[in-house]
């Protein structure tokens, strides 16, 4: 580690161990009424890390560890306390607001050519002198010298550091330039962040802010070069089974990712150690006049309460409400449908017709391999049914469905069933696992086995409408499909009545564009079994794996995901309940010998 990196690491360590000391009983220094804590962080700072009260955050993390890991959590929490106490031996951390914000701000964008990054720690205090003197040893306190520029100098572990008294805040930095800048009143980051970005940044226990406009200004050429490299690599890659359509879909996905970065203005990544679980949040802002925002212009988050009416007992639950612009752009990826030649034209026409039917809300309950119920509200449900029929008929040899190559043409029967007011058509799509297996190195048979566990041999779907709702039922046969429809229409045991459902749903945004809940134990079982088969298909794996992951009885608890889209902003949330961790461990322990 270089000398300047050691100095920066020590500055960051000051923040990390502040919880070791007990703050003085004094009240926090006064703050200008109504002023955001971000006012003290310079507006031009391209990267800022925030801790919402170091002692508070440490205690919340310890409580979460104990709740999620009853056997190991107390040990981990005790070790956390011990590390805090010994990290800065011989120093007293005092004069801190225990719940006050603490920032590490980079005042310039670090690059490969940067010798010493211009950065500073900015902490909320109760008394500046107590904070400064507690942080210094006896000999180091003797080295403190005031400077006419408004800061103090001190020698810490043989290096020069600078302290600034900002009233309610104290600044510590190894950079003289940063000290001189922060000693003066200047525009703060509160005037630069949008309301959504600022809230996500300050409300979390730990968060990082990045000014994407500054990133693009500094690294724009490298980002464009990386995009061109990825597209060229996809074009040059061999295409197993001739599945060029899937490669084109992957190319579009990467293009969308890079375009979002290029259009970005700011992003925040945040973590909260809540009493009941771990919450991760990412909030991004894009420019108003950008290609990405044109897809977001008609996005309006919804409550998505209809998801709670899905039948209980399924592995995953999904609800979504997207605007027309985004639906049209993502339709091929969402349906996993691609063709070639005339098939491509017919599939595109069917997808356009499906979007034109005006999808308003979609809710799904599903299991693995594919089975479940999908209920969609369309402005014109009859047009949606006709479009879905057209889409199945467009598929054939060389096309993909659910992002997998299919064998032959789907079997399609119009008006296959009439039940409780619904007229339902039938379609069966068989997957071509030979092509899928060839797409992976190593044991193609083992890879085929893995994919069959995840997808099944085929997909059988009954779809149609009662004039008000579009319904798609996926099952092994009609009696099983009919039972799913009965469970939905009867509403006797909806998933919303399971206490585990609201326990997770309430931890996600009340309004969103997409919400996904997955039964943690069952989902871990499915994915672990799939990944074991995938790893066994790769030659030379240096560890032993079981042939399969045996079923384990788990209690229902839901992992939660939400995507919230609106003009100029997009948010992603993930919630891991503490109650889900033991259920996931039951599955994972099979792989490590108990």
N, C-alpha and C positions, 0 to 999 in steps of 0.2 A: 504494500500500500504506500503511495507517495506521501510526502510530508503534509501537503495541503489537504489531502484526503483524510489523513489522521486528524487534522484540526477540525475539519468539518464533521467527522464522525464523533469527535468529542462533543462538539456543540449539540449535535442531535442527541447524544447520550444524556446530556443535561436534561433535556425534555423527558427522555424515556425513564429516568430514575427519579423524577421529582416526587413521585408517589411514595418514595421511601421515607421522606421526612414528613413531619406533621406541620401543616401551615400554622402560622402564628394566629392567635385569637383575634387579631385586629380585623376590622371590617375592610372589604376591598376598597382600594382607592377609588375616588369618585369618577364616574364616566359621564360624558355629556349626555343629557337625557335624549333618548331616541336615537342615539348614534350607534351604528352597527360596529361590532368588533372589527369588521373588515376595514373600517376607516383608517386604522393604524398600519395596514399592509399597503405598500405602494401599488398604485394602479397598474404599473407596467410589469409587475412580477409575473413571469410566465409560468412558474411552477410554485405551488404553495401546498404544504402539508399541515393539516389541522388536527389537534387532539382536543376534545371537548372536556377539559378538566382532566389532567393526567391521573390524579389520585382517583377521581370518580370513575374514569375509564378502566383503570386497573382493577378496581373493586367489582365493576360490572363484568369484566372478563372472568375474574375468579368465580363469581357467582354462576355464570353460565357454564364454566367448566365443571363445577360441582353438580349442576343440574343435568348436564348432558352425559357425564361419565361418573356415576355415583361411586364407582370403585377407584378410578384413577384421578378423577377431578380434584379431590381434596389434596392429593399429592402434588398435582400440577400447580394448583393455586399456592400451596406452601412454597414450592420451588420458585414460583414467580415472585413472591414476597421476598424470598431470600436473595434472589438476583438483584432486586431493586435496592436492597439494603447494602449490598457489597459492591455495587458497580462503581461508586465514587467514594472509596474508603477515605475516611478522615474529613469529609465535607458535610456540612449541614444544609439541608434544603429547607428553606423557610421563607416566610413572606409571600407565599403563593396563595392565590385564590383557588381553593380545592376544586371548584367546578368551573373555573374560568378557562377561556380558550387559550391554547398555546399553538403558535404557528412556527414553522420553518419555511422561510420565504427565500426563493432564489430571485434575485433582482435582475439577472440577465439569463438568457438561455444558454445553458452549458453546451459546449461543443467539444469535439475531439482536440481542438487547439486551445481550449481554456486551461490556463495554468492553475489559477485559483478561482473557483466559482465565487461570485459575489452573492453571499447568502447570509441570513441572520435568523436567530431564534427570537421570537416576540411572544412574551408571556404576560398574562394578566396577574397582577400582584396585589398584595395588601399594603406592603411598604417597601419602597425601592431599596433603602439601605439594608434592611433585614435580608432581602433577597440576595443582593450583591455580596454582603459580608458573609452570609452563610455558604455561598457557593465557593468562596475563596478560603484557602488555608491561612494560618497566621502569617506566614512569610509572604504569601501572595497579597494579603491585605496591605502590607507595607509598601508594595509596589504600585498601588493605585495612585494615579496622577490625573488631575483634571486637565481638560484641553479647552482652549478657547472656542473650538468648533461645536461645543455642546455635548461632548461625550467624555468618558473617563477611560484611561488605559490601565491595563493590569497584565502582569505576566503569569500565565497559567501553564504549568508543566513545561516551562522553557519557551513558551510561545506568547506572542502579544495578542491580547484580546481586548475588545472594546465594549463598554457598557453605556447604555443610553437610558436616562430617566424620562419616560413619556407620560408621567402622572399615573394613570391607571395601568400602564404597561411598562415593562422593562425589556430592553433589547440587549442581546449578547451576540457578538459576531467576531469572527477572525479577520474581517475585512474592514480596513479603515475607510474605504469608499462607502461601504454600506452604512457604517456608523455615522458618517457625515451626512448622508442622505436621510437617514431615519431620525436624525436629531432635529430635522426641520418639518414643519407642517406642509403637507403635500396632498394631492388628490389620492384618495384611497381606492382599494379594490371594490368597495361597496358601490361605487359609482360606475363600475365597469361590468360587474356581473349582472346577469338577468335575475329576476326574482326567483325563478325556478332553480337556477344554478346556485344562487346564494343560499337558498333554503336547504338544498341537498347537502351543501358543503358544511354549513354550521350546525345542522341538526344531528349529524352523525357523531358517533364516538371518535372515529378516526376517518379522515377523508383526505384525498389528494385532488388538487385542481391543476389543470393544464390548459393554458391558453393555446388552442389549436391554430389560431391565426398566426401566433408567433412561431409555432412549430412549422407551419407551412411556409412562412417567410424565410425561415432558416434552413429547412430541409426539404422544401418543395421539389427541387430537382431530383433529390434522392428518392422521394416518394413516387414521383412520376416514373423514374427509372425502374423502381421495384414493380410498379404496375405493369410496365411494358415487358419486364422479364417474366412475370407470372403468366401473362397472356401468351407470350412466345413459348414458354415451357409447356403450357396446355396444348397449344397448336402442334408442338413437335412431339408430344408424348404418344407412345403407341396406344392404339384403341382396341382393347380386348373385345372380341366378338363384334367388332365394327360399330360399337355403341358410341358413335360420334355425337349423338344428340345429348347424352348425359355429360359429355365433355364440354359441350357448348353451354349447358346449364351451369356447370361449375365455373366456366369462364365469366358468365354473366354475374354470378354470385360474387366472385372476386372483384369484378368491375364495380359492383354496387358498393362493396366495402371501401375500396379506394376512393370512390367518388364521395362517399360520406366523409372520409377523412379530409379530402381536399375542400369540401364545402363547410367543414366544421369551424366553429368559432371558439368553443370552450367545451371541456368535459370534466366531470367530477366523478371519481370513484370513491364510494363511501361504505363503511362498515358500522353496524350497530350491534352491541352485545346486549340484547334485550333479555328480560327475565325469563322468557319462554323459549328463546332461540336466537340464532344468528341471522341477521338481515344484511344483505349486500345490495347496494343501490348504485347504478350508473346513470348519470344524467348528462345529456349532450345537447348542445345548441348548434344550429347551422345558420348560415346566412339567409336573409330573407329572399334574395334574388339568386337562388342557386337551383340546380337540377334536383337536389335532394328535397328542398323545401317545396318544390312543385308537386312532389308526391305526398307531402304532408298537409297541403293547403286545405283539404276538406276533412282532415282527421278530427274527430270529436270523441274523447273518451266516454265510455258508457259504464253503468253500474254492473252490467252482466249478471244480474241476479238470477236469470233463468237457469244458470248452471246448477244451482242448488236443487232444481227439480229433476235432475237426472237420476236414474235408478242407482241405488247404493251397491257396493260390492265390486266395483270395477277398478282397474289399475290406474287409469289416468282419466282426467276430466279436463276439457278444454272449452273455452268460450272466447269468441272474437267478434269484433265489430270494426270493420275497416271501411274507409272511404273508397269511392269508385276508382280514383286515380291509382291508389296503392293496390287495390284488388286487381286491376288490369295488369299492372306491372309484375305482380308476384304470382299471377294465376298459374303459369307453367311450373314454377317451383312449388307452389302450394299443392297442386294436384300431382306433381311428379310425372307429368305427361309430356312426352316429346315423340316426334315421328320423323319421317324423312320423305322428301318428295311430295307426292299427292297426299300421303298420310299426314304430313306436317301441316299442309294447307287446311285439310279437313279438321285436324285437331285444333289449330289456331282459330278457325271459324267457330267451332263449338265452344271454345273457351271464351271467345268474345261474346257469344250469345249468352253464355252463363253469366258473365259479368253484367251484360245489359239487362238481365232479369232483375237486377237490383237487390243484391244480397244486403240485408240489414243486420242480421244477428245469426251466429252459428254456435250451437252448443253440442258437445260430443262427450260420450262416455265410452271408453274402449279398454280392451284387454289385449294381451299378446300371447300367441299370434293373433292376427287381426280378427277381432269380433267386437261388436258394439253397436251403438245407435248414434246417429247424427241428425239433429233437428235444426232446420234452417228457415229463417223468415226471409222471404223474397217479396218484393213488390209484385212480381208476377210469377207465382210458383209453377204455373202450367208451362210457362216459357222455360223455366229452369229445368223441369223434367225433360222437356223436348231437347234441350241443349245437352243434358247428361246422356240421353239416348244417342244423340249424334256423336258425342265424344267417345262412347264405347265402340260405336261402329267405325270410328276413324282409326281405332287402334288395330295393329296387325303385326306381322313378323317384322322385326327390326325397330319397333317402337318400344317406348317404356311407359310403365304405369307404376305410380308410387316409387318413381326413380329406379325401377328395376326392369330389365329386359323381359319381354313376355314371349310366350310360345304360341304361334299361330294367331288366329283372330279370336276375340272374346266370343263366348256363347251368349247370345242376347235373346230374351223372350219378352215381347210386349204383353202388357196386361196379364202377367203371370199369376197374380193373386189379387183378390178383393177382400178387404178386411176392415171392419169398423170405420167405414167411410173412406178408406184409403184405397186407391187404385195403384198397384205396385208392379213395376217392371222388374225383370231379373237379368243379371249379367254375371258371368263367371270369367275371370281372367286367370290364366295359368302362367306361372313364372318360368323363365328359362334359366335354371340354375347352372347349366353348363357354362353359359356366358359369364354369369356372375362369378363362378369359381375361377374361371380363367383370368379374371381381373386381379387376382391376388397371387403373389408368389408362394411357393411351397405346396402344401397338400391341398389340392383343389377339392377332394372329397370331404376333408374336414371343414373347409370353408363353406362348402355347400350345406353341410350339416348345421353349421352355425347360422347360416342365413335362413334355413328352414325353421329353426327354433324361433327366430325373430319374426318371420313373415308368413310361415306356413307354405304349403305347396301351391295354393291358389287363393283367390279372394272371390267369395260369393256374396253378391249384394242384391238386396231388394230395395228399390227406390221408387218414390212416387209422392202423391199429394192427396190431401182431402179437400183441396180447394183453398185452404188457409195456410197450411204448413207443408214444407218439403221434408220428407223423412227418408233416410238411407239406413238400412239395417244390414249389418255384416255378420254372418253366422255360418256354421257348418251345414245347416239345412233349414228349411222353412219353419218347422216347429220351434227351433231355437230362435230364429229371427222373430217369429210371432210372439214368443215369450218376452223378448226385449221390448217390443211395442206395447204389450200388455202392461209390463212393469212401468213404462213411462206414462201411459194413459191412465193407469190406475192410481199412480202417485202414492201408494201405500207406504213405501220405504224409500223416500228420496235421500240422496247423499247429504243434503243440507240438514237432515235430522240427526246425523252422526256428529257428536260433539267435536270430533277431530277436524271436521270440515270447517266450521266457523273459527276454530282455534287458529287455523292457518290463514283462512280467507281474510280475517280481520287484520292480519299483519301485512297484507298487501294493499296497494292503493285502492281506495273505495271505488274509483272510476278508472278504467283502463281500456286499452284496445285489444289486449289479449291476456287471458288468465289461464294458467295450466296448474292443476294440482295432481300430484302423483303419490299414490300410497307408497311410502318410503320402503317398507319391507318387501312388498311384492315387486316393486320396480327394481330394487336392488337385486332381488332373486333373478329376475328376467335378464338384467344387464350383466350380472356376474356370470350367469350360465352362458350367455352369448359371447362375452369376452374370453372366457376360458376356452371355448371352441375356436375362437379367432386366434388366440395365442398358440394353441396346439397345432394350428395350421401353418405356423411359421417355423421353418427349420432352425435348429440350433438354440432354442430357448434354454437358458442355463438354469432352469429350476423346474421341479416337478409340479404338475397340476393334476387334479382329479379329472376323471372322464367327464363328469358333469357336476353341477352344483345341486345337491340334494334339497328337496323342498324343506323349508323351515317355517314353523308356525310363528307368525308375527302379529303384533297388535297394530291396528290401523292408526297411522299418523301420516300427514300429508306434507310433502315438499311443495313449495309454492313458487311459481314464476309469474311475473306480470310484465307486459310491455305497454307503455303508455305513450301514445303519439298525439301530437298536436302541432299546429304551425310553428316552425322554427325549433321545436323541442322534441326530444325522444328520451324516454326513461326505461330502464330495465331494473327489475327487482327480483331477488332470489331470497327465499326464506327457508331456513333449516330449523325445524322445531327441535328443542332439546330432547323431546320424547321420541324423535325419529332416530336419534343416534344409536341407542341400544338395539333397535330393530335392524338397522343396517349392519351393526356389528355381528349380530347373530348369523347373517349371511356371509360376511367377509371372513369370519373366524374359520369357516370351513376351508378356506384357501391357505391359511397359515397354521393349520394343525391344532385348532381348538383354542 
